[in-house]
Amino acid sequence: MPIFEAEVRGKTSSEDQLTSRVFGALTILDKQTVLIPFLTKLATDDPLGRRVKEFELLGKKINSLSAKEIESLDVTLWQYCGDSYPDVYINIGSLNWLLAIEVKENSKATIKQLKTQYRDIRGISNKVTYFLLTDDENEPEEVKQVEKELSSLGAKIYWRKWKQIWKWLRAIIEEQYLDGVSRNLVEDIIRLLGEGKRMKYATGLKREWFGEDIGKTLENLRKLSSEISIIIRELNQKIKEEDLVPMMPMPCPGGEYSKPKLENPEDWVPNSFEFTYKDKRWRKIKKPQDELYLYISFRPEKSKVSVGFYKGNRHTDEQLEEVSRKIGEKENLELYTEDKLLDVGYDLPINQLQDENVVDRLLEKLVDMRDFANRLKTFRSALGLISKPQ
């Protein structure tokens, strides 16, 4: 299916996969109720509020297409045009009109790329409209620069925002009757752009996000954070006797090793608090998320605390086989593997950690996981252990 065109072509970038998801969907959704309204909005909704006579004419022509002409509309991705290939081609055959779209997510379009693509598509037909789709708030400076440098060709590059795509699809959901499958797919794309990519306009705050209930949640979170701080401070004193050392940064909200960013609001409120450790004999680690380490993870949402051993980089089949075999010798030890990452440890329910023995229980499991890791023959080189395992 075209929505997986990026993967089929071996394109792994987020930008290419986004292009495939959004514009690939336009090739399989109903053309009358989705593609035609989309093209009309693409042509007539200028982010700077300009009225373009060419687009007003194009919009009227698109809306007057017959059912047979609509069915002949063709959407293709990454089709070569001379020496370049804009990301999306929408061919309106009955009008002999081609819409070409160069898609950018986080990267910037270069003057060289825009000039090359514009020259190439003009070599196909004079009835070509060239769009640049970006996540910018303001029109990229490269647009005017290219139009200036290609003024002899009468070059026009029309800029559109990703936020507009989100807005157009929401309008289509409200204005058109879509069958269940089409509606679900369009809604998924809206969620992808709005919640996943933050490519949406502000829609206002909701009352349920504020008030006493949220205040109580925040207060409980503060109390939890305070108690975790006390537990870990006491634990960090006791681990010295077990030849364990804490790693940095600490704490690590949600297992993330970087400061929360404006574009990643899901990191602002952590769903867990993770503290990392290592045996002092293990080699030094520069990037814990890519290496091997021990951890204690407080997970309020799941009402449990996890203590385990994590291998952030890819493990071998031999290592996985040994871990799986060793787990069989212990009770309540869980193994998680995903994308060649390896996570083995204990999940401790809160009802086992509700008294003054909480620190000792966590320390016991942490030491147990350290000893477990040290007994893994296939991991000794990665841990920097030279002596034979006990």
NORGIDA-V600817 format. One record per residue. N is the residue number from 0. SS is DSSP state (a for helix, b for strand, c for the rest). PSI is psi in whole degrees, 0 to 359 (* if undefined). BURIAL is b if it has 9 or more other C-alpha atoms within 8 Angstrom, else e. Layout:
N SS PSI BURIAL
N SS PSI BURIAL
//
This chain:
0 c 145 e
1 a 335 b
2 a 346 b
3 a 19 b
4 a 324 b
5 a 312 b
6 a 320 b
7 a 322 e
8 c 3 e
9 c 21 e
10 c 116 b
11 c 355 e
12 c 152 e
13 a 323 e
14 a 314 b
15 a 320 b
16 a 325 b
17 a 316 e
18 a 315 b
19 a 317 b
20 a 311 b
21 a 305 b
22 a 335 b
23 a 325 b
24 a 326 b
25 a 340 b
26 c 343 b
27 c 345 e
28 c 161 b
29 c 127 b
30 a 323 b
31 a 317 b
32 a 345 b
33 a 304 b
34 a 315 b
35 a 311 b
36 a 324 b
37 a 313 b
38 a 323 b
39 a 316 b
40 a 322 b
41 a 318 b
42 a 324 b
43 a 344 b
44 c 91 e
45 c 129 b
46 c 341 b
47 c 6 e
48 c 16 e
49 c 145 e
50 c 118 e
51 c 119 e
52 a 320 e
53 a 319 e
54 a 324 b
55 a 320 b
56 a 316 e
57 a 319 b
58 a 318 b
59 a 321 e
60 a 321 e
61 a 317 b
62 a 346 e
63 c 6 e
64 c 144 b
65 c 167 e
66 a 320 e
67 a 319 e
68 a 323 b
69 a 319 b
70 a 334 e
71 c 356 b
72 c 139 b
73 b 125 b
74 b 122 b
75 b 154 b
76 b 138 b
77 c 50 b
78 c 128 b
79 c 140 e
80 b 96 b
81 c 234 e
82 c 5 e
83 b 174 b
84 c 102 b
85 c 156 b
86 c 324 b
87 b 134 b
88 b 130 b
89 b 109 b
90 b 115 b
91 b 85 b
92 a 317 b
93 a 336 e
94 a 358 e
95 c 45 e
96 b 134 b
97 b 128 b
98 b 123 b
99 b 136 b
100 b 123 b
101 b 122 b
102 b 131 b
103 c 138 b
104 c 284 e
105 c 334 e
106 c 165 e
107 c 143 e
108 c 141 e
109 c 156 e
110 a 319 b
111 a 315 e
112 a 314 e
113 a 319 b
114 a 316 b
115 a 314 b
116 a 319 b
117 a 316 b
118 a 319 e
119 a 315 b
120 a 331 b
121 a 339 b
122 c 345 e
123 c 311 e
124 c 153 b
125 c 340 e
126 c 70 e
127 b 132 b
128 b 125 b
129 b 122 b
130 b 148 b
131 b 119 b
132 b 120 b
133 b 173 b
134 c 20 b
135 c 155 e
136 c 332 e
137 c 156 e
138 c 128 e
139 c 140 e
140 a 333 e
141 a 333 b
142 a 306 b
143 a 325 e
144 a 317 b
145 a 318 b
146 a 323 b
147 a 315 e
148 a 337 e
149 c 30 b
150 a 332 e
151 a 337 e
152 a 359 e
153 c 36 e
154 c 136 b
155 c 123 e
156 b 123 b
157 b 123 b
158 b 139 b
159 b 153 b
160 b 148 b
161 a 326 b
162 a 328 b
163 a 322 b
164 a 313 e
165 a 315 b
166 a 316 b
167 a 317 b
168 a 323 b
169 a 320 b
170 a 321 e
171 a 319 b
172 a 321 b
173 a 327 e
174 a 336 e
175 c 153 e
176 c 115 e
177 c 143 b
178 c 171 e
179 a 315 e
180 a 314 e
181 a 316 b
182 a 316 b
183 a 319 e
184 a 316 b
185 a 318 b
186 a 323 b
187 a 320 e
188 a 320 b
189 a 316 b
190 a 319 b
191 a 312 b
192 a 316 b
193 a 307 b
194 a 321 e
195 a 317 e
196 c 353 e
197 c 29 e
198 c 70 b
199 c 162 b
200 c 155 e
201 c 139 e
202 c 3 e
203 c 159 e
204 c 149 e
205 c 142 e
206 a 324 e
207 a 349 e
208 a 353 e
209 c 169 b
210 c 189 e
211 a 321 e
212 a 316 e
213 a 321 b
214 a 319 b
215 a 321 e
216 a 315 e
217 a 321 e
218 a 318 e
219 a 323 e
220 a 322 e
221 a 317 e
222 a 319 e
223 a 314 e
224 a 320 e
225 a 316 e
226 a 322 e
227 a 319 e
228 a 317 e
229 a 316 e
230 a 312 b
231 a 323 b
232 a 316 e
233 a 320 b
234 a 318 b
235 a 338 b
236 a 321 e
237 a 331 b
238 a 340 b
239 a 325 b
240 a 345 e
241 a 13 e
242 c 35 e
243 b 151 b
244 b 143 b
245 b 151 b
246 c 166 b
247 c 157 e
248 c 161 e
249 c 128 e
250 c 170 e
251 b 94 b
252 b 125 b
253 c 16 b
254 c 9 e
255 c 141 e
256 c 30 e
257 c 160 e
258 c 144 e
259 c 141 e
260 c 158 e
261 c 320 e
262 c 359 e
263 c 65 e
264 a 341 b
265 a 342 e
266 a 349 b
267 c 318 e
268 c 103 e
269 c 146 b
270 c 357 b
271 c 163 b
272 b 117 b
273 b 139 b
274 b 132 b
275 b 149 b
276 b 165 b
277 b 156 b
278 b 138 b
279 c 345 e
280 c 343 e
281 c 154 b
282 c 158 e
283 c 146 e
284 c 128 e
285 c 320 e
286 c 93 e
287 a 323 b
288 a 343 e
289 a 5 e
290 c 207 b
291 b 136 b
292 b 166 b
293 b 156 b
294 b 155 b
295 b 121 b
296 b 117 b
297 b 122 b
298 b 86 b
299 a 318 e
300 a 327 e
301 a 3 e
302 c 48 e
303 b 165 b
304 b 131 b
305 b 139 b
306 b 125 b
307 b 188 b
308 b 128 b
309 b 137 b
310 b 108 b
311 c 329 b
312 c 176 b
313 c 134 b
314 c 160 b
315 c 165 e
316 a 325 e
317 a 318 e
318 a 316 b
319 a 320 b
320 a 318 e
321 a 317 b
322 a 315 b
323 a 321 b
324 a 318 e
325 a 326 e
326 a 326 b
327 c 344 e
328 c 355 e
329 c 156 e
330 c 146 e
331 c 14 e
332 c 129 b
333 b 149 b
334 b 131 b
335 b 130 e
336 b 134 e
337 b 130 e
338 c 41 e
339 c 11 b
340 b 156 b
341 b 129 b
342 b 116 b
343 b 134 b
344 b 190 b
345 b 142 b
346 b 113 b
347 b 117 b
348 b 151 b
349 a 328 b
350 a 350 e
351 a 359 e
352 c 32 b
353 c 15 e
354 c 187 e
355 c 354 e
356 c 8 e
357 a 318 b
358 a 315 b
359 a 322 e
360 a 317 b
361 a 319 b
362 a 319 b
363 a 314 e
364 a 324 b
365 a 316 b
366 a 319 b
367 a 319 e
368 a 325 b
369 a 313 b
370 a 323 e
371 a 313 e
372 a 320 b
373 a 338 b
374 c 355 e
375 c 107 b
376 a 321 e
377 a 350 e
378 a 353 b
379 a 321 b
380 a 317 e
381 a 329 e
382 a 347 b
383 c 21 b
384 c 128 b
385 c 322 e
386 c 161 e
387 c 146 e
388 c 149 e
389 c * e
//
